[in-house]
Structures are given as structure tokens and as C-alpha cells.
């Protein structure tokens, strides 16, 4: 709940575009969405939610001014429809050839935008997905891949690679079939696939597109595909798609609101107009995250989040093993759920702790009813991620008055300032040194915790965040800062 009730006013109509988050899952971006809609009860919100199977249950109770979400499942049943025949099929295959060529050949990148919107027209007509599930689409990609002069041709892509890549593209493009917003503001709360209906809304109806990136979607795709199970030609095609999609979104957005200055650098590099980028920090309600009170008697490092490879719990566990060599009664408590499909990662982490001889001192606590209890459980709160935006867990822990050790990613330095220790990502030795430094100095921990809470109160409150977006919605709804006229 916000610190003070917001006055009811007649607000604009906003369509939230989400992927894998609100309102079907917990986590930082979902918390942010819930804060946003709860803080503006006078604004009508619709939600277009890209999900996995379409069978996900709601994780949040929706306020009356938020309509039931329209679910866009990427991995649900295949969309109904038939591919066109004859000349219409040949025209569609020609557009698709231009599209995949743009993903692989720098000289053809200008074809990405017109091809994307033409594929969107076929998606809404119900013909794109059926075409992509046929042999002809695979043959088009195989032919493009093997053109002389393309770097990817040297990797000798196979027919199996072409089938895999075509299948992944078919799923990634499914949100193009959604009915895009026709009025108000389309607010994509991440880049990438969630932005596709927003791009179509801008193209067809002139609806202004607002883009908020918490983490950098493209960077996270690079990180994920680096260790992904696919052959290099498949990775090259998909990363080409995500890169050009990011650039198209940056170009078409009426306004971009990164959660930190680090994201801004990526966005400017991707072609965003610096004049249309406005940093809006995440905020918390200091009353909901009051000072945590006495520290635990047993030396404890606590962590909160979802159990996911991007949180890099393996580095945290390795660092804790070093800590325990010096503080033998120390423990590591990990609070947070394991997303569906992430069970293998958690098992890997548990096996790592056992192999390092700290299995009994590393506790996976699961989801906690009140997240502030997770911060109160530690003398020091840890953040070990390899990618973040402006992490809620960090500013929540700071609001609770706990000293923190965090990895130097995203907007972490902007959040912490001088009130916590920041270490390089994937460096367990540096993380262990920082944790030991704080565990050994109670007065310093207390002083840093007090300074951290004051920093949140001064700079990162929920009221500031909600009021910033209220102003942005009204601004875009009135036609600024850049006209969202229909593209040619």
C-alpha cells in the first residue's frame, strides 16, 4: 500500500504489456506493476500478458480498475488457422525471406521493420503461424543460411538447425496475432516480445508506446544464449531478431523510462533518442519496510529473490563457503520460490553446497509471507545477480536498515551509493571478502544500515515512482513528448 492515499482523478487508459510477470507470477517486475496499478485507482488498466502455456493462474488479486488479462501464450497449443495458398503464400514467403535475411545480413537490416509489420498483418489474419509450421518456411531459412558470404554459412547449419530456429521464431512471433490497443497508452514493462503488440498499436492506430526496462532485455538474451543448448546458427538468428526488435522498439517508443542510468547507455547504443529517455527509479514504501530491528545472534547472510540462474546463487554459495572457513557458525538463508522449470537449477545449487561442505548451513527457505522478514533474518543482505535493473530486494533491504553486499550490475551502484559494498559479478572471493568485512564490524553495519534507510526515504519512495508515471501517462495521452503518428 502507498504511504498516503492518492487523490482520485480522471486518469488515462493504459494497456500494460508484460512477459512472464504480472499478473501471473511474483518477482520484482510484478511487484512494480502491482504498485503502479494500486497507486492509480482512477486509471483504467488493461493487461496483455505474454505467458508460457496460457494455463498459469493469477498470482495477484486484480483491483477493480484492472481488467482481466488477455493471455498470449508462447508455448500453448498451436494457433488455429491455415496458411495461404498459391500467390498469397508466395508473397508471404517473400516477406519472410526478407525478414530472416535482415536478421543475418547487416546490409539487409533496413528490411526488418517493414517485414515485421507485414508479418504482423498475416499473424492477425491467422496465416503466419500455420505458414511457419510448414516445410516451406524451413526451406526459406535453409536457403538464406547457405548463401555465399554470410558468416553463419561457415558453421554449416543443418536441416535440424533450420527446423529448430523456425520453431523458435514461430513461438516468439505469436504475440503479433494479438489485437493491439486502439487508444490510450501502450506501456511495455520490458523490451522484447512483450513490446510486439505495442509496436503494432503504434503502427496501426498511432497509440503512443511507453517502454520501461528494468533489466536490459537484449543483454539478458545475450547472457542466456551464451550457454543455451542451440547450435551457433540458431543462436545467431534469434539474437539477430532480439537485437533488431530492441532497436525498432527504441526508435518507435514515444518515451523510454529505464529504471537506472546503466540501462540508458544500452538504449542509446541501440538507437534511442537521448531526448526521449527519462530515468524513473523503482520505489518502495518505507512504512511497509520499517527498520528490521535486532540482528540474529548467529552470523547470517540472507538473500531474497527467485531461484534462477540470472541470480547466480552458485557464486553466492561459493562465497559463503569461504565465509564459513573464517566464521564457522555462519549460515546462509535463501528466501524465495523456484519458478516452474527451475527445479534443476535449485538442485544444482544444493549439490554445490553439499560438495563444498556447507550443505547443512545453506537453507532454501522458500517463499516467505512477509518479505521484510527475509531481510531481518540476516546480519548482511546479499545480492549476487549477473543482471539487474534497479532491484527491489536491494532497496527493500536498505529501507529495513540492513547493510548489503551486491554485485556491480545494472543500477546497483545508483541504488546503494555509499551505504553498502559492491563487488564484481561472478567473483566469489571478492564477495566473501566483503561479507567478512561487514560481519566482523557491527558498528559499521549499523551505520551503513541507518544511512541506507535514509537514502531510500530521500530518493526511492513509492510515491515518487507512481507520481512520475502518472505524469507520463497524462503527458503521452495528451500527445507528448513525441507525436505517435502512424508510421508510413
Secondary structure, DSSP 8 states (H G I E B T S, - for coil): --SS--------EEEEEEES-TTT--SHHHHHHHHHHHT-TTSEEEEEEEESSS----SS---TTB---EEEESSSS--------HHHHHHHHHHHHHHHHHHH-GGGTTHHHHHHHHHHHHHHTT-HHHHHTSHHHHHHHHHHHTSTT-GGGGG---HHHHHHHHHHHHHHTGGGGS----SSEEEESSSGGGGHHHHHHHHHH--EEEE--SS-HHHHHHHHHHT-SS-HHHHHHHHHHHHHHHHHHHHH-SEE--SSHHHHHHHHHTT--GGGB------B-TTTS----S--SS-EEEEES-B-GGG-HHHHHHHHHHHHHHSTT-EEEEES-B-TT-HHHHHHHHHHHHHTT-GGGEEEEE--SSHHHHHHT-SEEEE--SS-SS-HHHHHHHHTT-EEEEES-TTHHHHHGGGSEEE-TT-HHHHHHHHHHHHT-HHHHHHHHHHHHHHHHHH-BHHHHHHHHHHHHHHHHTT-SS------
